[in-house]
Amino acid sequence: MASKNEPEKRAVWSNKWQFLMVCIANSVGLGNIWRFPFVAYENGGGAFLIPYVFVLIVIGRPMYYFEMAIGQFCSRSSVKMYNVCPLFRGVGVGQIVAATCLCTYYCSLIALTIYYLIASFASELPWSRCWESWGSDCIDSMQNSNSTSNRTSGVSSSQKYFLDYVLKEKNDISDGIGTPDWKLVLCLFGAWTVAYLVIVKGVKSSGKASYFLALFPYVIITILLVHACTLQGAAKGIIYFIKPQWEHLLNPMVWKEAIVQLFFSLGVSFGPIVMYASYNPFDHNIHRDAMIVTSIDTLTSLIGGFTIFAILGNLAHNLGIEDIGDVVKSGTGLAFISYPDAISKFDILPQAFSALFFFMLFVLGIGCLIALQSAVVTVICDQFHWNFWVVALATCAAEFLLGLIYTCPGGQWMLNLVDHFGGTLIVFPLAIAEVVAIFWVYGLENFCWDIEYMSGKPVSFYWRICWSVVTPVLMIVIFVYSAISIRPLTYSKLNYPEEYIAIGWTIFAFGVLQFPIWAVYEVMCRSKTSVWTALKEVTTPFDWGPSDLTKRVEWTQFKQDARERRIKQVETSGHSYWREKLFILLGKYKT
């Protein structure tokens, strides 16, 4: 057992590949397969790739590398890392609130994939034909089962199956969201059970599972892509997906959607990246892994888009519909209505392709869920030093109970609400505060020295300019614009009752207000001093540096020597204050 003066020894990955695999499993998830294609389609098609790649370069990749680097440097979770600037500790707490919100509804999506995976083993796909109870407006999804001439005026059996049979969805939640469906509850329980079994032993169990979680989805998506490209109408669907709609580039909301998609896909500003990196050896090549993961994530999104729109192109061809947009549905509808509808029309083994598709979604979802849940568990264990498996069991059980709201007839209404307020709106102010804390309060120069000591290489101008200027300024501009132009939240073009909107804003406020609440707490803990002195203390690093005491001593000396050399260079050159800051930004001072 560690002494009071010696940090408790932290577990590490068995090898460098485990860390890379868990990062890929975290970043490559459901968002790449069912969220990215629709977001791209809605926001300019091929033209969306321009803002997407741009924000990847100036926001996504810098944020990903920064979170990897700081987690590895201090070997702490996303809350403990704020020992670097205690005033901002509440930002880490707020990010864990957001991660918890994501966990609750993300697992409900995984539960739906389990439901459909089981249903795929029926002798005939249950959504391929209409049931008598679904009414006369229902049209079979199965190929050539009946005439498709009136398809645009009816409702597909896949849509009826999802909304009326699986969800039993309500069109009005003013009288409540209903009671949980027992089948969905069992699927939700199964999803949380799998998640718990993977994370129960921390890096030992999640590391071993990472190879399968990261690599297996690529086997399935390759099979689906190859098959999809052989279908009639596939080329038209892919062209429809990548065809640029240039007028969208002038819409600031498109740029905001690009940032939200990046954060959702990469897992930036929710805690998992810092948590995973904290289990790395101190000298691990974090720069290489950040480049690999962010590149693979973007490539997977594109592959997912090609696969999905090839399938939708075939669906439009079979229905005789010219506009592919008429067969595209957003969010869960894309995954559980459009895809099943298209798969039911496959001539050869539709059950096999259905099982492959939904098993792929299950694996992708589990990989992301494990990352988010592990971040929550690690924060609690780092703070209170409780047994990992106990905390994992307690949090999984608690979030399973919270997730029951998504198994109710009004569950998709609640999923949309929590995603909007607890997963989308909340990420901007917390990510901005995170960057400000490290690069504007702790200081760009200090952080670059930390990275240089850890990696043995100076930090380039690209990272410096993005971290200190481009990334925070662009996020602030987009956040302010989105706040000014915010519109009332709707679900399927229906308005929410006011009390539900109030619940949404409460979730948002609970997450964001963690920052000022804990900031005040940190200052009040130093009440014996003046407010000014207390503010100085809470913006000064406390117990900060490498966890290894030998390395911490070496790091302290490294920074002291680097600072003295920089001061000497400033005095020799006669630089003014602003010229000194410019040279720090450019990385001109040699360490």
Secondary structure, DSSP 8 states (H G I E B T S, - for coil): ---TTS-------SSHHHHHHHHHHHHSSHIIIIIHHHHHHHTTBGGGHHHHHHHIIIIIHHHHHHHHHHHHHHT--TTGGGGGSGGGHHHHHHHHHHHHHHHHHHHHHHHHHHHHHHHTTSSS-TTSS--GGG-TTEE--STTSS--TTGGGSEEHHHHIIIIIIS---S--TT------HHHHHHHHHHHHHHHHHHTTTHHHHHHHHHHHHHHHHHHHHHHHHHHHTSTTHHHHHHHHH-B-GGGGG-HHHHHHHHHHHHHHHTTTSSHHHHHHTTS-TT--HHHHHHHHHHHHHHHHHHHHHHHHHHHHHHHHHHT-S-GGGG---HHHIIIIIHHHHHTT-SS-HHHHHHHHHHHHHHHHHHHHHHHHHHHHHHHHHHH---HHHHHHHHHHHHHHHGGGGGSTTHHHHHHHHIIIIIITTHHHHHHHHHIIIIIIIIHHHHHHHHHHHHSS---HHHHHIIIIIHHHHHHHHHHHHHHT----EETTEE--HHHHHHHHHHHHHHHTHHHHHHHHHHHTTTTS-HHHHHHHHTS-SS-S-SSHHHHHHHHHHHHHHHHHHHHHHHHHT--HHHHHHHHHHT-S--
